Amino acid sequence: MARTTFGVVAGLAAWVTLASLAGGIMRGAWPEYASVADAMTFTLPMLLARLAIGALATLAAGLVTAVIARPSLIVKLMPGALLLVVFIPIHFMLWDKFPVWYHLTFLVSLVPLTYVGGKIGEARPLMPLQTAVD
């Protein structure tokens, strides 16, 4: 149980870290993006870039969770379900800032992408950490 909890927490931390780093890089490397980021008046390429970052971070969350925890259906779905619980209210508050397709694409992808990341990660168990956490 401790390994599963640690794996899910580490997966969520990986999501936050990757999304934050990629968002910061995008702000620094894309002046047009940085100029509209606070107002959230993104162009289509900017929205697609944000979705790509979210997708990669979500895959990483599932992968990290599965590498640390014993892979099971619950382990593969839990990070996505928790991200969904966190992001539904946020997207509800931002509903008028983005097109409906953007919200739906992001929210609907969270659970399936963590599952896919978990499937990738289950083939790469982190044996020394598993022993240390048991």
N, C-alpha and C positions, 0 to 999 in steps of 0.2 A: 504494500500500500504506500509506503514512504517513497519508494522508487517511482511509482506512478504519479504521485503528487508532485515530486520533484521534477519529473519529466514534463508534466503539463505546465508547471510554473516556468521551467526553463524554455519550453516552446513559446509560451506567451512573451517571455522576456526577449526571445529571439525575434518575435514579430515586432515588438516595440522598437528594438534596437535597429533592425534592418530598415523598417519603415522610416524611422527618424533619420538615420544616416542617409538613406536614398533621397528623402525629401530635402534634407539640407544640401546635399550635392546638387539636386535639381535646382534649388534656389540660387546656389552659387554659380552654376554653369549656364543657367538659362535666365538672362536678365528680364526677359518679357514675363516669364513665370513669376519671378520674384516681385515684379512690379504689381501684379494682380493677386498675389497669394493672400494677402490680408483681407482684401475685398471678396475673395473667392469668385472672381469673374473670369473663369478659365475658358480658354478656347478648346475646341475638340481635341487637338493634339495633346494639350495639357491634361485634359480629362483622361485620355487614353494612357498617358504616361503615369498618372496617379493610379489608375486601375492596374497597370502592369506592376507597379511597385507593390500594391496591395496583394496581387496574386503571388508574386515572388516571396513576400513576407509570410503569406499564409501557407504556402508550400513549405517554407523553412520552419514554420511553427510545427507543422505536422511531422516533418522529418526529425527535428530536434527532440520532440516528445517521444517519438518511436525509438530513436537511438538510445535514449536514456531509460525509458520505461519498457516493461514487457509488452510487446505489441499485442493488442487485442482490438476488437471493434470499438470498444469504449475509448481506449487510448487514442485511436485514430480519429475519433469524432469529437472528443471532449474539447480540444483547443478551439475548433471551429464553432462549437456550440457556445462556448464562453465568449468568443469574439462576437458572435451574433448577439448575445445578450447585451454586451457592452455597446455595440454599434447601432442597434435598432433605435434606441432613444436619441443617439447623436444624429443619426440620419433623419429622424423625425424632426428634430430641431432645425436641421439644415435643409429640409425638404424643398424649400423655394429657391435655394442657392444652386441646385444642380438639376439636370433633367431626370425624369423618372427612370429612364433606362440605366443611368449611371448608378443610382441608388440600388436598383434591382440587381444589376450585374455584380456590384460589390457584395451586397448582402447574401444573394443566392449562392455566390461562389465560396463563401467562407467554409462551410462544412465539407463540401466535396473536395476542395483543394487541400484542407488539412488531412483528409482521408488519403488523397493521392500522395502527399508528402509523407504520411505515415507508412504507406506501402513501400515507398522508396527507402525510408529510414529503417524499416524492420529488417531489411537485408544487411544492415550495417550496425549491429548491436555494439554498444560501447562496453565491452566485457569488464575492464578493470573498475569502471564507475559502478556498474551493476553490483559487483561484489562489495564495494565499499559502502553502498547505500543500503544493502540488505540488512 
